Amino acid sequence: MATSFEEAEKVISAWIKYYNEERMHSRLGYRSPKAYHQEFCLRKNAA
């Protein structure tokens, strides 16, 4: 449990980073948003 604003900010920031960069999302074909975005950019640039 966070005991200060700074600690809470650190914990929340780490969770957001995990959610956006590592956590697998079923809606994205069980890829992380970061991996999905990278693949999308590669496909867009290849076209």
N, C-alpha and C positions, 0 to 999 in steps of 0.2 A: 504494500500500500504506500502511495506517495505521501510524503510528509511535508513537502514544500511545493510551491509553484514550479520551481526549476526542475525538481525531480519528476513531477507530473508531466511537464513539457517533454522531458527526455524520454519517458516511458511511452507517451503518446506518439512522439515522433518516430520512435523505433517500431512501434506497431504499424503505423502508416507505411513506413518503408517496407516492412515485411509484407503487408497486405498488397502493396503495389508492385513489388519486385520479385517476391518469392512464392507467395501463396498461390496454389493452383486453383483456377476457377473453372467450374464445369461449363459455364456459358462460353468460355473461350477455348473449348476443346481440351480442358485440363492443362492449360498453359498459364503461366503468370501473365499479368497485364504487360509487364516489360517485354517478355518473350513474344507475346502476341503482337505488340506494337512494332518490335524489330522485324518480325516476319512480314507484317503489313507494309512497312516501309520498303523492304526488299522487293516485294511483289509490285509495289507501286512504281519503284524506280526501274524495274525490269521491263515494264510495259511501255 
